[in-house]
């Protein structure tokens, strides 16, 4: 039995709409795209090459301008310090904590995914790191467009500001890209970072890329 109009049955034009349009593309946008495409097809090959070269140059100029703007932004622009939670250190005695983040992802300045790992060497004072919040914190950089040099400094500054440790050493090692890997290190013990070089264990550091990690062993 046929359905009454306006209830179950939809007009034929509505039923055909998904076949005529791509998701999120209006008829006017599709018509404009087709007009531009046909115009390019009608051009002589040399003119068409000039058009594509111009578009490429304009895109590269926009990218250079965007990177210049990013360089001028302060570290606070990328800060996610509000996500970090601190726990009171259970002892007043000195101890060293090493925290490995084996999966750290972000978008590099070329807007391409970068992958790396981070090793934190942490000497707590009054506060220590809540690891659950650290996981949320590091995942918040997944869509950040920045260089790894920038993000290493942002993370270092956030951890220093929130936890005020006796010492913090951060090492960020990037996965190989184009056959090249890179590692960046920042240490609050360095005098160049305002430290007093009380530990100076980094002076003879010859570890590969600054740190070695080992799998758990069976005792």
C-alpha positions as CSV (number, residue, x, y, z in Angstrom):
1,X,0.0,0.0,0.0
2,X,1.5,3.4,-1.0
3,X,2.5,5.6,1.9
4,X,0.8,9.0,2.3
5,X,2.9,11.9,1.1
6,X,4.8,13.8,3.8
7,X,5.0,10.7,6.0
8,X,7.1,7.6,5.1
9,X,7.7,8.3,1.5
10,X,10.4,10.9,0.6
11,X,10.4,12.9,-2.6
12,X,12.5,11.4,-5.4
13,X,14.8,14.4,-5.4
14,X,15.7,13.8,-1.8
15,X,16.3,10.1,-2.4
16,X,18.6,10.9,-5.3
17,X,20.5,13.6,-3.4
18,X,23.2,11.4,-1.9
19,X,24.1,10.2,-5.4
20,X,24.3,13.7,-6.8
21,X,26.3,15.3,-4.0
22,X,29.4,14.4,-2.0
23,X,29.0,14.6,1.8
24,X,29.1,18.3,2.9
25,X,29.4,19.6,-0.7
26,X,26.6,21.9,-2.0
27,X,25.3,22.0,-5.6
28,X,26.9,25.5,-6.0
29,X,30.3,24.3,-4.7
30,X,30.2,21.3,-7.0
31,X,29.3,23.4,-10.0
32,X,32.0,25.9,-9.2
33,X,34.5,23.0,-8.9
34,X,33.4,21.6,-12.3
35,X,33.7,25.1,-13.9
36,X,37.3,25.5,-12.7
37,X,38.2,22.0,-13.7
38,X,36.8,22.5,-17.2
39,X,38.6,25.8,-17.5
40,X,41.9,24.1,-16.6
41,X,41.3,21.4,-19.2
42,X,40.6,24.0,-21.9
43,X,44.0,25.7,-21.2
44,X,47.0,25.1,-23.3
45,X,49.5,22.8,-21.4
46,X,52.0,25.6,-20.9
47,X,49.4,27.9,-19.3
48,X,48.1,25.1,-17.2
49,X,51.7,24.5,-15.9
50,X,52.0,28.2,-15.0
51,X,48.7,28.0,-13.0
52,X,49.9,25.0,-11.0
53,X,53.3,26.6,-10.4
54,X,51.6,29.8,-9.2
55,X,49.4,27.8,-6.8
56,X,52.4,25.9,-5.5
57,X,54.3,29.1,-4.9
58,X,51.4,30.7,-3.1
59,X,51.0,27.6,-0.9
60,X,54.7,27.6,0.0
61,X,54.6,31.3,0.8
62,X,51.6,30.7,3.1
63,X,53.5,27.9,4.8
64,X,56.6,30.1,5.3
65,X,54.4,32.8,6.8
66,X,52.7,30.3,9.1
67,X,56.1,29.0,10.3
68,X,57.3,32.5,11.0
69,X,54.2,33.2,13.1
70,X,54.7,30.0,15.0
71,X,58.4,30.9,15.8
72,X,57.3,34.2,17.2
73,X,54.7,32.7,19.6
74,X,55.8,32.2,23.2
75,X,56.1,28.7,24.8
76,X,52.9,29.4,26.7
77,X,51.0,29.1,23.5
78,X,51.5,25.3,23.6
79,X,51.4,24.8,27.3
80,X,49.0,22.2,28.8
81,X,50.2,22.7,32.4
82,X,46.6,22.8,33.6
83,X,46.3,19.1,32.9
84,X,49.1,18.1,35.2
85,X,48.2,17.0,38.8
86,X,50.7,16.8,41.6
87,X,51.0,14.4,44.6
88,X,52.8,15.2,47.8
89,X,56.0,13.4,48.0
90,X,55.6,10.6,50.6
91,X,59.1,11.1,52.0
92,X,61.5,14.0,52.7
93,X,64.4,11.8,51.7
94,X,66.1,12.3,48.3
95,X,65.3,9.8,45.5
96,X,65.4,9.7,41.7
97,X,62.4,8.8,39.6
98,X,62.8,7.9,35.9
99,X,59.7,8.0,33.8
100,X,59.7,6.7,30.2
101,X,57.0,7.9,27.7
102,X,57.5,5.4,24.8
103,X,54.8,7.0,22.6
104,X,54.8,10.7,22.1
105,X,53.1,12.1,19.0
106,X,52.6,15.6,17.6
107,X,52.4,17.4,14.3
108,X,55.7,18.8,13.1
109,X,56.0,22.3,11.5
110,X,55.4,20.6,8.1
111,X,52.0,19.5,9.5
112,X,53.1,15.9,9.3
113,X,52.9,13.4,12.2
114,X,56.1,13.0,14.3
115,X,56.7,10.1,16.7
116,X,59.1,9.9,19.5
117,X,59.8,8.9,23.1
118,X,60.6,10.9,26.2
119,X,62.7,10.0,29.3
120,X,62.3,12.1,32.4
121,X,64.8,12.0,35.3
122,X,63.0,13.6,38.2
123,X,64.3,14.5,41.7
124,X,61.2,15.6,43.6
125,X,61.1,18.2,46.3
126,X,57.7,18.6,47.9
127,X,55.7,17.3,44.9
128,X,55.8,14.3,42.7
129,X,54.1,13.5,39.4
130,X,50.6,11.9,39.1
131,X,51.2,9.5,36.2
132,X,47.6,9.4,35.1
133,X,47.6,13.1,34.6
134,X,51.0,12.9,32.8
135,X,49.4,10.5,30.3
136,X,46.5,12.9,29.6
137,X,49.0,15.8,29.4
138,X,51.3,14.1,26.8
139,X,48.3,13.0,24.7
140,X,47.1,16.6,24.5
141,X,50.0,17.4,22.2
142,X,48.8,15.0,19.5
143,X,47.3,17.7,17.3
144,X,49.9,20.4,18.2
145,X,51.8,21.9,15.2
146,X,55.3,22.7,16.5
147,X,58.9,21.6,16.2
148,X,60.2,19.0,18.6
149,X,62.7,21.5,19.9
150,X,59.8,23.8,20.9
151,X,57.7,21.1,22.5
152,X,60.7,19.7,24.5
153,X,61.1,23.2,26.0
154,X,57.3,23.6,26.6
155,X,57.1,20.2,28.4
156,X,60.3,21.0,30.4
157,X,58.9,24.4,31.5
158,X,55.5,23.0,32.4
159,X,57.0,20.3,34.6
160,X,59.3,22.7,36.3
161,X,56.5,25.2,37.0
162,X,54.0,22.7,38.3
163,X,56.3,20.4,40.4
164,X,59.3,22.7,41.3
165,X,61.6,19.7,41.4
166,X,65.2,19.7,42.8
167,X,66.2,18.5,39.3
168,X,64.6,17.6,36.0
169,X,66.3,16.1,33.1
170,X,64.3,15.7,29.9
171,X,65.4,13.7,26.8
172,X,63.2,13.5,23.7
173,X,64.2,11.1,21.0
174,X,62.5,11.2,17.6
175,X,61.8,8.2,15.5
176,X,64.0,8.1,12.3
177,X,62.6,10.1,9.4
178,X,64.5,10.0,6.1
179,X,67.1,7.7,7.7
180,X,67.9,10.3,10.4
181,X,67.0,10.2,14.1
182,X,67.5,13.0,16.6
183,X,67.6,13.4,20.4
184,X,67.2,16.6,22.4
185,X,68.2,17.0,26.1
186,X,67.4,19.7,28.7
187,X,68.7,19.6,32.2
188,X,67.8,22.0,35.0
189,X,71.2,21.2,36.5
190,X,72.9,23.1,33.7
191,X,74.1,26.6,34.6
192,X,72.9,27.8,31.2
193,X,69.4,26.8,32.3
194,X,69.8,28.5,35.7
195,X,71.1,25.4,37.5
196,X,74.0,25.2,40.0
197,X,75.6,22.1,38.4
198,X,75.3,20.2,41.7
199,X,75.2,16.8,40.0
200,X,77.1,17.3,36.8
201,X,76.7,13.6,36.0
202,X,76.0,14.7,32.4
203,X,79.6,15.9,31.8
204,X,80.9,12.5,30.8
205,X,77.6,11.2,29.3
206,X,78.4,9.0,26.4
207,X,75.2,7.0,26.2
208,X,73.7,6.5,22.8
209,X,71.3,9.4,22.2
210,X,71.5,10.3,25.8
211,X,69.7,7.3,27.3
212,X,69.5,3.6,27.3
213,X,66.3,1.7,28.0
214,X,65.9,-2.0,28.8
215,X,63.0,-4.4,28.9
216,X,61.9,-5.9,32.2
217,X,64.0,-8.9,33.3
218,X,62.8,-12.0,35.1
219,X,64.4,-12.3,38.5
